Every structure is written in C-alpha cells, then in structure tokens.
Amino acid sequence: RSFSPPSLSHLSSFPVSKLFQSACLRRWLPPVYREELQQVLKLTGPLLLSRILNFFLPFVTTIMCGHIGNAELAGFALASAVINVTTTATGHGLALACDTLISQTFGSKNMKRVGVILQRSSLILLLFCLPCWAVLINSYNLLLLMHQEEEVARIAYLYVMLFLPAVPAMFLHQLLVAYLQNQGIILPQMYTAAAANIFNLGINYILIFSLDLGVIGSAIANSLSQIVICLLLYSYIRWKKLHQQTWGGWSTDCLQEWGSYMKLAIPSAFMVCFEWWIWEVGSLLFTQYFFYVIESNYQNTMCTRKESGQTSSSYPICNVLATGVLAVFQGIVIAGCKSVVGHIFTSDDKIVAIVSENLSVYPFQQFFDGLLCVCSGILVGAGMQKIAALSNLVCYYCIGLPVGIALMFAAELRILGFFLGLFTCILLELGFFLVLIFKLNWEKVTQKVGSSYLTVKYSNISLKKDWQQECEPSRTAKVVLKADGYSPVDTRDQELKAGHEANAACMEGDASNTKPQALLSVTQLILRRGLAFLVSFLILAVGVAFHIALPTPEPSGQTRANLTLNWPNVSTHATVSPLDLTTDL
C-alpha cells in the first residue's frame, strides 16, 4: 500500500455513474467490481481513440499505395513488416520498462524521479537507434536473401531508407506516451494523434498529387508524419506545462542505474518481439492489426491500473470480463464486414476473396488473443516481464509455429493452417497466464515491485515515517489531484487549470529522497556509458560497411518510372497471378 498513488486511492468514494447503477449490473456485479470497471472504461475510451488515430497513420498510406498499384501495396506492406520486426518492436518493448517504473515511482510520490527515469530511458532508446539503423540500411539485401521479388523489395527499401530519420522520433514518441499515460494523463496523445492524421492526409495529397512524387512522396509523407506526431506531443506537454510536477531539469542521475532499467527493458523487448515476429512470419493483414490495436489498448489500461496501486482481487476479474465483452463485439463486426474489407485496400477480386476467406476464422482467434493481450498487460504491471517473455518464446516458437507449419503444408490447409497453429498456442498461453494471475497476491506484488526497482535513499527511519505521514492525507482525499489540470484518472476535468497544492509537501523532499543507494563514480560513468555508446556505434559502422560492400543496384528505367507514378496515372491495375500459398516460407 505504500506505493499506492493519491490519485487512485479515492476511487471507492466516487459515485458510480447511471450506467453502472442499472438494475442489471447491480444484480450481476458487486459494487467493488462496478467501480473498478467504471474507472477502467474511463481510461480506455480516450486511450482507445488515440490508438485508433495512431493506427490510421500507416492505414492511410496503405490505402493510397493499394490504389497506386499492387506492387506498391506489396512494397509498403513488406517495408512495414521490416520496420516492425527490426525497429518498432524493439522500441516498444524497451519503452515498456517505463510502464512499470514510472507508474510505481509516481505512485510512491517521487515526482522528480519520474523525470530522471524519462531522461534515462530517452538516452537508452536513442542508443538503440544505431543498431536499428544498421539493420534497416541493409534491408534490401536481406529481402533478396528471403527470395522476395526484386521490384517489391526495391519499393520496400525506398520506404525503409526514407523512414530512417523518423526512428528516433518514433522512439521518443513512445516514451512520451508512456510518460503521460502512466500518470493517468490520456487526452494529450489523443489530440496530437488527431492533428497528426490531418497533417498526414494533407502531406500525402500534396506530395502524391500536387508534386507528382508517387511512391517517393508516399514514403516521405510516412516519415514526416511520425516526426510531426512526436513534435506535437512534446509541444503540447511544454505548452500545458504537464512536465513541471515531475521534471527537475537534466541531471547526471540519468546516467545511473541503467542496469535496473535494462533488467526490465530487455525482457519486455523480448516479450514484444517474440509476439510480433510470429505474426509477421504469417504476413497477417492490416485489418487484423487494427483489432489487435483495440485489444492492446486494454492491455495498457490494465497495466496502468495495476501499477497505480490496484491490489484488489477484483482488478483482474473486471478487466478480463470487459475484454471478453469487447472481443465478442469485435468478432461480430469482423464476421459482418469480412466480404468488404478487402475492397478498402485493393480492387483485385482475387485478393479480396483471400481476405474474406481468412477472416472467417479470425473472430474466434481474436477473442482469446484479446484475453491474452490483457493478461500480458497485467503481468507487465506486476513486473513479471521475464515470465511473459519466456512464455511467448515457448508457446509461439516451440508450439505455435511448428504446429502451424505442419497444418499449412502437410495438411495442406495453407494460411488457415498457420492461423490454427497460432490459435493452439494462444489457448495454451492464455490458460497459463490466467492460472498465474489468479494465484498472485496483489499486496505482495505491489510491495515487491516497489522495493525491487524503486530504491529510495532515506537519511533515517524517522524521515521516512514523517514523509509517509505527510502524504497520508492526500492518499485518502476525495478530491482528484490534477497535474496542471489533468486528472490522472477522471478525464472529465483534464482541461481545467489547477495547482499542485495538495501534494506540495510531499514534493519538497524529492531531491534528497530520490538518490540511488550505490552511485557510480565519474570515471565509472565515463567508462561504462562510453562503452555502451561505442558498442552501438560499432554496430552501425558494421552495417554501413556491409551497405557499401553490397550496394543496391541501380533501378531500371521502367522501375524508376514506377517510383514516381502518381495516382491519377493508373487506369487499370496489374493482373495478379493466383497466389501459391503452398510454397516454402
């Protein structure tokens, strides 16, 4: 309980809305479940909208590429797979460490330490940009090694190379989202995502239509959109002064305790990569990713609620129940729209038929995948990333992938067989996660995470007790604390300006209370952090050397013309031969 934030401890005093006071819900759900479900939905609504808006950025690019031509659509899909596998999954996984550290630190009232964690994570993720660049600049040769068509690989390589400047912006945007979200501040990312979508539509129209840049213009627009959404969110934070409570300026403390951060970041990265890579192997459709976005939105909500002091046993029950209801609704939508979804991306009837056929099995799979996604979020909030990562490795690659390949080729079920293999591993992993979650003691989990990763140095025991007693009134207060007008849970008041008088007394000791117990000397910092930078730089240098030694061939005249072909010049689409779904991966 010592790590419960004042912003969430008041929830039991909030009156339940009219929806949750209905006779039906009162009959089936106890009061504590109804209140927990209400607070989850308050977080989920704005977070869901922001995730959908973020999804629309590549979605718009996909639609435009699909109407330019089938080769362009395949090239962008291949480029997205390369970026997701090598870069996005890595950055997203590393940023997941903030989902544990920032929320627990914010909950323990070490406000300035939140800013130090943000600085530390920013430096680490920027270092990881160098190895990611080393892989991306050699993506063309890697695609040819995987027997991809040369023209499609060249288009994908163009998208990847023009995306290089956007990699740091994408990583920093993920950190800023985690920084706000784990304080319960949701609306800024929704506003900035909406503005970025407007910019994305405009820049695509200008570059593709007005400037006749075709595929090159589409690739530039895709990269600029990622940079703009990061700049918008950063500017919004500065404009609304959302950082004042937790930001104490750049400090050398951000160079300390990289080991404790990486203990969470590396398992989180493997957990995400193991899951994302298996779906990229199956070349799943963007439509399926859209519904995964909705489920992962619940995952982040569960993670935020868990880390913010939700130690009651009602926490997992309500969240799994809410996700199950949402998954049923999604299944109905998928089943009703499966015959028209393919027309959004292309007018080729054969591709549309394949999309419709494979969406038939997906409603059943996404129901259990949604539950699995939420269970993963609960484990991340509990600081159990290692267990989740190991489970993903065993279930997806030792069970799901072999079974899927066997059904795909030996049983001649094609793509359907691959889906059934993944469905098998999802069921097994979901059962394991549910048993693990419902056996957890949430009081002990909260104390363990706080004591393991949030080391706070107190000068003496009495100071710690006095600090806790000063903060106790705000823990039980019925008024929601606001971070420059942003209520950490109740989004209704998130645009109202307010001060931080309620927790001013608790913030005075931040500077002295947030020092790590074992500080590295200046010499040790220079050696260790310099070595980390040197290793990252050497990896990039090796990638550049391979790129120079194996340069990309110059495109032919026809291919060069295709790269600048704009949308209005397309009168008919290229004929696509029947897909051979029984060839080797």
C-alpha positions in Angstrom: 0.0 0.0 0.0 3.0 2.3 0.5 3.2 2.6 -3.3 -0.5 3.5 -3.9 -0.7 6.9 -5.6 -3.0 9.5 -4.1 -4.7 9.9 -7.5 -6.2 6.4 -7.4 -6.8 5.7 -3.7 -10.0 7.8 -3.7 -11.8 5.6 -6.3 -14.1 3.9 -3.8 -15.6 7.2 -2.8 -16.6 8.1 -6.3 -20.3 7.6 -7.1 -21.0 5.1 -9.8 -22.5 6.5 -12.9 -26.0 5.9 -14.0 -24.9 3.2 -16.4 -23.3 1.2 -13.6 -26.3 1.8 -11.3 -28.6 -0.1 -13.6 -30.5 -3.0 -12.1 -28.9 -5.5 -14.5 -25.3 -4.5 -13.4 -26.2 -4.3 -9.8 -27.6 -7.8 -9.9 -24.6 -9.4 -11.6 -21.7 -7.3 -10.4 -20.8 -6.4 -6.8 -20.1 -2.7 -6.1 -16.3 -3.0 -6.0 -16.4 -4.7 -9.4 -18.7 -2.0 -10.9 -16.4 0.8 -9.6 -13.3 -0.9 -11.0 -15.0 -1.5 -14.3 -16.1 2.2 -14.5 -12.6 3.5 -13.9 -11.1 1.1 -16.5 -13.6 2.3 -19.1 -12.8 6.0 -18.3 -9.2 5.3 -19.1 -10.0 3.1 -22.0 -12.2 5.5 -24.0 -9.6 8.2 -24.7 -6.8 5.7 -24.9 -8.7 3.7 -27.5 -9.3 6.7 -29.7 -5.7 7.7 -29.6 -4.6 4.2 -30.5 -7.0 4.1 -33.4 -5.8 7.5 -34.6 -2.2 6.3 -34.4 -3.2 3.3 -36.5 -4.7 5.5 -39.2 -1.3 7.0 -40.0 0.0 3.8 -41.8 -3.5 2.8 -42.7 -4.0 5.9 -44.9 -0.6 5.2 -46.6 -1.7 1.6 -47.2 -4.9 2.6 -48.9 -3.1 5.1 -51.2 -0.4 2.5 -52.1 -3.0 -0.1 -52.8 -4.7 2.2 -55.3 -1.4 3.2 -56.9 -0.7 -0.5 -57.8 -0.3 -4.0 -56.4 3.5 -3.8 -56.4 3.4 -0.6 -54.4 0.9 -2.1 -51.9 3.1 -5.2 -51.5 6.2 -3.0 -51.2 4.8 -0.8 -48.4 3.4 -3.9 -46.6 6.9 -5.5 -46.8 8.5 -2.3 -45.6 6.1 -2.1 -42.7 7.0 -5.7 -41.8 10.7 -4.9 -41.9 10.3 -1.8 -39.7 8.0 -3.6 -37.2 10.3 -6.6 -36.9 13.6 -4.7 -36.5 12.7 -1.3 -35.1 9.2 -0.8 -33.8 9.0 -4.0 -31.7 12.4 -3.2 -30.2 11.5 0.4 -29.3 8.0 -0.6 -28.0 9.5 -3.4 -25.9 12.2 -1.2 -24.4 9.7 1.5 -23.6 7.6 -1.0 -21.7 10.0 -0.7 -18.8 8.6 2.7 -18.2 5.2 1.2 -17.7 6.5 -0.4 -14.5 9.0 2.2 -13.3 7.1 5.4 -14.0 3.8 4.4 -12.5 5.3 2.9 -9.4 7.5 5.9 -8.9 4.6 8.3 -9.5 2.6 6.3 -7.1 5.2 6.5 -4.4 5.2 10.3 -4.8 8.8 10.5 -6.0 7.8 13.1 -8.6 11.2 14.4 -9.7 12.4 10.8 -10.0 9.9 10.3 -12.8 11.7 12.9 -14.8 15.0 11.2 -14.2 13.6 7.9 -15.4 12.3 9.6 -18.6 15.8 11.1 -19.2 17.5 7.7 -18.6 15.0 5.8 -20.9 15.5 8.5 -23.6 19.2 8.1 -23.7 19.0 4.3 -23.8 16.4 4.2 -26.6 18.4 6.8 -28.7 21.4 4.5 -28.4 19.3 1.6 -29.7 18.5 3.7 -32.8 22.1 3.0 -34.0 21.8 -0.8 -34.2 18.3 -0.5 -35.7 19.7 1.8 -38.5 22.5 -0.8 -39.1 19.8 -3.4 -40.0 17.5 -1.1 -41.9 20.1 0.2 -44.3 20.8 -3.4 -45.4 17.1 -4.3 -45.7 17.2 -4.7 -49.5 19.8 -7.4 -49.4 18.1 -9.1 -46.5 14.8 -9.2 -48.5 16.5 -10.6 -51.5 18.0 -13.3 -49.3 14.5 -14.2 -48.3 13.6 -14.6 -52.0 11.4 -11.5 -52.3 10.6 -10.1 -55.7 13.2 -7.5 -56.8 10.8 -4.8 -57.7 8.8 -5.2 -54.4 12.0 -5.3 -52.4 13.2 -2.1 -54.0 10.0 -0.3 -53.2 10.2 -1.6 -49.6 13.8 -0.5 -49.4 12.8 3.0 -50.5 10.2 3.3 -47.7 12.7 1.9 -45.2 15.5 4.3 -46.1 13.2 7.4 -46.0 12.0 6.2 -42.6 15.5 6.3 -41.0 15.1 10.0 -39.8 11.8 9.0 -38.1 13.2 6.2 -36.0 14.4 8.5 -33.1 11.1 10.4 -33.3 9.1 7.2 -33.1 11.1 6.0 -30.0 10.7 9.3 -28.2 7.0 9.5 -29.0 6.6 6.1 -27.4 8.4 7.3 -24.3 6.3 10.5 -24.1 3.1 8.5 -24.4 4.3 6.1 -21.6 5.4 9.2 -19.5 1.9 10.7 -19.6 -0.2 7.5 -19.7 1.4 6.1 -16.6 0.4 9.2 -14.7 -3.1 8.7 -15.9 -2.9 11.6 -18.5 -4.6 10.4 -21.7 -6.1 13.2 -23.6 -2.9 14.9 -25.0 -1.9 11.9 -27.1 -5.5 11.8 -28.5 -5.4 15.4 -29.5 -1.9 15.2 -31.1 -2.8 12.0 -32.9 -5.8 13.7 -34.4 -3.7 16.6 -35.6 -1.1 14.3 -37.0 -3.7 12.5 -39.0 -4.9 15.8 -40.6 -1.2 16.6 -41.4 -0.8 13.1 -42.8 -3.7 13.4 -45.2 -2.6 16.8 -46.3 1.1 15.9 -46.9 0.1 12.8 -48.8 -2.2 14.8 -51.1 0.5 17.4 -51.7 3.4 15.0 -52.4 1.4 12.4 -54.4 -1.0 14.7 -56.4 0.4 18.2 -56.4 4.1 17.3 -56.7 3.6 14.0 -58.6 6.2 12.2 -56.5 4.2 8.9 -56.4 5.8 6.3 -54.2 8.6 8.6 -53.2 6.1 11.1 -52.0 4.2 8.5 -50.1 7.4 7.4 -48.3 8.3 10.9 -47.4 4.8 11.6 -46.0 5.0 8.4 -43.9 8.3 9.5 -42.3 7.2 13.1 -41.8 4.0 12.0 -40.1 6.0 10.1 -37.4 8.2 13.1 -36.8 5.3 15.5 -36.6 3.3 13.5 -34.1 6.3 13.4 -31.8 6.9 17.1 -32.1 3.2 17.8 -31.5 3.1 15.8 -28.3 6.3 17.4 -27.0 5.0 20.9 -27.8 1.7 20.1 -26.1 3.4 19.0 -22.9 5.5 22.2 -22.9 2.5 24.4 -23.7 0.3 22.9 -20.9 3.2 22.6 -18.6 2.4 19.0 -17.9 6.1 18.4 -17.0 6.5 20.8 -14.2 5.4 18.4 -11.5 7.9 15.7 -12.4 10.7 17.4 -14.4 13.6 18.9 -12.4 15.9 19.5 -15.4 18.6 17.3 -16.8 20.6 15.6 -14.2 23.6 13.3 -14.1 21.4 10.8 -12.2 20.0 9.8 -15.6 23.4 8.1 -16.2 23.0 6.0 -13.0 21.0 2.7 -12.6 21.0 1.7 -16.2 21.3 -1.9 -15.0 17.9 -1.9 -13.2 16.2 -0.3 -16.2 17.7 -2.9 -18.6 16.5 -5.7 -16.2 13.0 -4.7 -17.1 13.6 -3.4 -20.6 15.3 -6.4 -22.1 12.7 -9.0 -21.1 10.0 -6.5 -22.2 11.7 -6.2 -25.6 11.9 -10.0 -26.0 8.3 -10.3 -24.9 7.1 -7.9 -27.6 9.5 -9.2 -30.3 8.6 -12.8 -29.8 4.9 -12.0 -30.2 5.2 -9.5 -33.1 7.7 -11.6 -35.1 5.4 -14.6 -35.2 2.6 -12.5 -36.7 5.0 -11.0 -39.3 6.0 -14.5 -40.3 2.4 -15.2 -41.0 2.1 -12.0 -43.0 -1.2 -11.0 -41.3 -3.5 -8.4 -42.7 -3.6 -4.8 -41.6 -7.3 -5.3 -40.7 -6.3 -7.9 -38.1 -3.7 -5.5 -36.7 -6.5 -2.9 -36.3 -8.4 -5.2 -33.9 -5.1 -6.0 -32.1 -4.7 -2.3 -31.5 -8.1 -2.3 -29.7 -7.0 -5.2 -27.5 -3.6 -3.8 -26.8 -5.3 -0.6 -25.7 -6.9 -2.7 -22.9 -3.5 -4.1 -22.2 -2.1 -0.7 -21.5 -5.1 0.3 -19.4 -4.7 -2.8 -17.3 -1.0 -2.1 -16.9 -1.7 1.4 -15.7 -4.4 0.4 -13.3 -2.2 -2.4 -11.8 0.9 -0.2 -11.4 -1.2 2.6 -9.8 -1.9 0.6 -6.7 -4.8 -1.6 -7.7 -4.1 -4.5 -5.4 -7.7 -5.9 -5.1 -8.6 -9.3 -6.5 -11.4 -7.6 -8.4 -8.8 -6.0 -10.7 -8.1 -9.0 -13.0 -11.7 -10.2 -12.9 -13.2 -7.0 -14.1 -10.5 -6.4 -16.7 -10.8 -9.9 -18.2 -14.6 -9.6 -18.2 -14.5 -6.2 -20.0 -12.1 -7.5 -22.6 -14.2 -10.6 -23.2 -17.3 -8.5 -23.9 -15.3 -6.2 -26.3 -13.8 -9.3 -28.1 -17.3 -10.6 -28.8 -18.4 -7.3 -30.2 -15.2 -7.3 -32.4 -16.0 -10.8 -33.7 -19.5 -9.7 -34.8 -18.0 -6.7 -36.6 -15.4 -8.8 -38.4 -17.9 -11.5 -39.4 -20.2 -8.9 -40.8 -17.6 -7.0 -42.8 -15.2 -9.7 -44.0 -16.5 -9.6 -47.6 -16.0 -5.8 -48.0 -12.8 -5.2 -46.0 -10.5 -6.2 -48.9 -12.0 -3.6 -51.2 -10.6 -0.8 -48.9 -7.1 -1.8 -49.9 -7.4 -3.0 -53.5 -9.9 -3.7 -56.3 -8.3 -7.0 -57.2 -11.1 -9.6 -56.7 -8.7 -12.5 -56.1 -7.0 -10.7 -53.2 -10.4 -9.6 -51.8 -11.5 -13.3 -51.9 -8.4 -14.4 -50.0 -9.0 -11.7 -47.4 -12.6 -12.8 -46.9 -11.7 -16.4 -46.6 -9.1 -15.9 -43.9 -11.2 -13.5 -41.9 -13.7 -16.3 -41.4 -11.5 -17.9 -38.7 -10.2 -14.8 -37.1 -13.3 -13.8 -35.0 -12.7 -16.9 -32.8 -9.0 -16.4 -32.6 -9.1 -12.7 -31.7 -11.4 -13.4 -28.8 -8.8 -15.5 -27.0 -6.0 -13.3 -28.3 -7.7 -10.3 -26.7 -7.8 -12.0 -23.3 -4.2 -13.0 -23.7 -3.2 -9.4 -24.5 -4.8 -8.1 -21.3 -3.2 -10.9 -19.2 0.2 -9.8 -20.7 -0.5 -6.2 -19.6 -1.4 -7.4 -16.1 1.9 -9.3 -15.9 3.9 -6.2 -17.2 2.3 -4.1 -14.5 3.3 -6.7 -11.9 6.9 -6.5 -13.1 6.8 -10.1 -14.4 8.2 -9.4 -17.9 10.6 -12.3 -17.8 7.9 -14.9 -17.3 5.8 -13.3 -20.1 8.8 -13.3 -22.5 9.8 -16.9 -21.8 6.2 -18.0 -22.2 5.9 -16.2 -25.6 9.1 -17.9 -26.7 8.0 -21.4 -25.8 4.3 -21.1 -26.9 4.8 -19.2 -30.2 8.0 -20.8 -31.4 8.1 -24.2 -29.9 4.4 -25.0 -30.2 2.5 -22.5 -32.4 5.0 -22.2 -35.3 5.7 -25.9 -35.7 2.0 -26.8 -35.5 1.1 -24.0 -37.9 3.7 -25.1 -40.5 2.6 -28.7 -40.2 -1.0 -27.8 -40.8 0.0 -25.3 -43.5 2.0 -27.7 -45.7 1.5 -31.3 -44.5 -2.3 -31.0 -44.0 -2.5 -28.5 -47.0 -4.6 -26.1 -45.0 -2.5 -23.1 -46.3 -2.9 -19.9 -44.4 -5.8 -21.3 -42.4 -3.4 -23.9 -41.0 -1.0 -21.3 -39.9 -3.8 -19.5 -38.0 -4.9 -22.7 -36.4 -1.3 -23.3 -35.1 -1.2 -19.8 -33.6 -4.7 -20.4 -32.1 -3.4 -23.5 -30.4 -0.5 -21.7 -28.7 -2.8 -18.8 -27.8 -5.1 -21.1 -25.9 -2.2 -22.8 -24.0 -0.6 -19.5 -23.1 -3.9 -17.9 -22.0 -4.5 -20.8 -19.7 -1.1 -20.5 -18.1 -1.4 -16.7 -17.7 -4.9 -17.0 -16.1 -3.7 -19.6 -13.6 -0.7 -17.4 -12.7 -2.7 -14.2 -12.4 -5.4 -15.6 -10.1 -2.8 -17.1 -7.8 -1.0 -13.8 -7.3 -1.1 -11.9 -4.0 -1.5 -8.4 -5.2 -0.4 -6.8 -1.9 2.9 -8.7 -2.1 3.3 -8.0 -5.8 3.0 -4.2 -5.3 5.5 -4.2 -2.4 7.9 -6.4 -4.3 7.9 -4.3 -7.4 8.3 -1.1 -5.4 11.2 -2.5 -3.3 13.0 -4.1 -6.2 13.0 -1.3 -8.8 12.3 1.9 -6.9 15.1 2.2 -4.4 14.8 5.3 -2.4 17.5 6.5 0.0 16.3 8.0 3.3 18.6 9.6 5.8 16.9 7.8 8.7 13.8 5.8 9.5 12.0 8.7 11.2 12.3 10.8 8.0 10.6 8.0 6.0 7.8 7.8 8.5 7.3 11.6 8.6 7.3 11.7 4.8 4.6 9.0 4.7 2.5 10.7 7.3 2.7 14.0 5.4 1.5 12.3 2.3 -1.2 10.2 4.0 -4.0 12.9 4.0 -3.7 13.3 0.2 -3.9 9.5 -0.2 -7.4 9.4 1.3 -8.6 12.7 -0.1 -11.8 12.7 -2.1 -10.6 15.4 -4.5 -8.7 14.2 -7.5 -5.2 15.5 -7.8 -4.5 17.4 -11.0 -1.3 17.7 -13.0 -1.8 21.2 -14.4 -5.4 20.5 -14.9 -5.1 16.8 -15.9 -6.8 14.4 -13.6 -4.8 11.2 -13.6 -8.0 9.1 -13.8 -11.1 11.1 -14.3 -10.7 12.6 -17.9 -13.7 14.9 -17.4 -11.5 17.6 -15.7 -8.4 17.1 -17.7 -8.5 20.5 -19.4 -9.0 22.5 -16.2 -6.1 24.6 -14.9 -5.1 23.8 -11.3 -2.2 23.9 -9.0 -0.5 21.1 -7.1 -1.0 22.4 -3.5 -2.3 19.0 -2.4 1.0 17.3 -2.8 3.4 20.2 -2.4 4.5 19.0 1.0 5.3 15.6 -0.5 7.4 17.0 -3.3 9.8 19.1 -1.2 11.9 16.2 -0.3 12.2 14.7 -3.8 15.7 15.9 -4.5 17.1 14.3 -1.4 14.9 11.2 -1.4 15.5 10.1 -5.0 19.2 9.4 -4.9 20.2 5.9 -5.8 21.9 3.9 -3.0 25.0 2.9 -4.9 26.3 5.8 -7.1 28.9 5.2 -9.8 31.9 7.5 -9.8 32.5 9.9 -12.7 35.2 7.6 -14.0 32.9 4.6 -13.9 30.2 6.5 -15.6 32.5 7.6 -18.4 33.8 4.1 -19.0 30.5 2.3 -18.8 28.4 4.7 -20.7 31.2 5.4 -23.2 31.5 1.6 -23.8 27.7 1.4 -24.4 27.9 4.2 -27.0 31.0 2.6 -28.6 29.3 -0.7 -29.0 26.2 0.9 -30.6 28.4 3.0 -32.9 30.4 -0.1 -33.9 27.3 -2.0 -34.8 26.2 0.9 -37.0 29.7 1.1 -38.6 29.5 -2.6 -39.4 26.1 -2.1 -41.0 27.4 0.8 -43.1 30.4 -1.3 -44.2 28.1 -4.1 -45.4 25.9 -1.5 -47.2 29.0 -0.1 -49.0 30.3 -3.5 -49.8 27.0 -4.8 -51.2 25.4 -1.7 -52.7 21.8 -1.6 -54.0 21.8 -2.0 -57.8 20.6 1.0 -59.8 16.9 0.6 -60.8 15.9 0.1 -64.4 14.2 2.7 -66.4 10.8 1.1 -66.0 11.2 0.7 -62.3 12.4 4.3 -61.9 9.2 5.4 -63.7 7.1 3.4 -61.4 8.6 5.0 -58.4 7.3 8.4 -59.4 4.0 7.2 -60.9 1.2 9.1 -59.2 -2.4 8.0 -58.5 -4.3 9.6 -61.4 -2.0 7.9 -64.0 -3.3 4.5 -63.1 -6.2 3.4 -65.2 -6.1 -0.3 -64.7 -4.4 -2.5 -62.1 -1.8 -5.0 -62.8 -3.0 -8.6 -63.2 -2.1 -10.7 -60.3 -1.4 -14.4 -60.8 -3.1 -16.8 -58.5 -1.2 -16.9 -55.2 0.6 -20.2 -54.5 0.1 -20.5 -50.7 1.9 -23.8 -50.5 5.4 -22.6 -51.3 8.1 -22.5 -48.8 8.2 -19.6 -46.3 
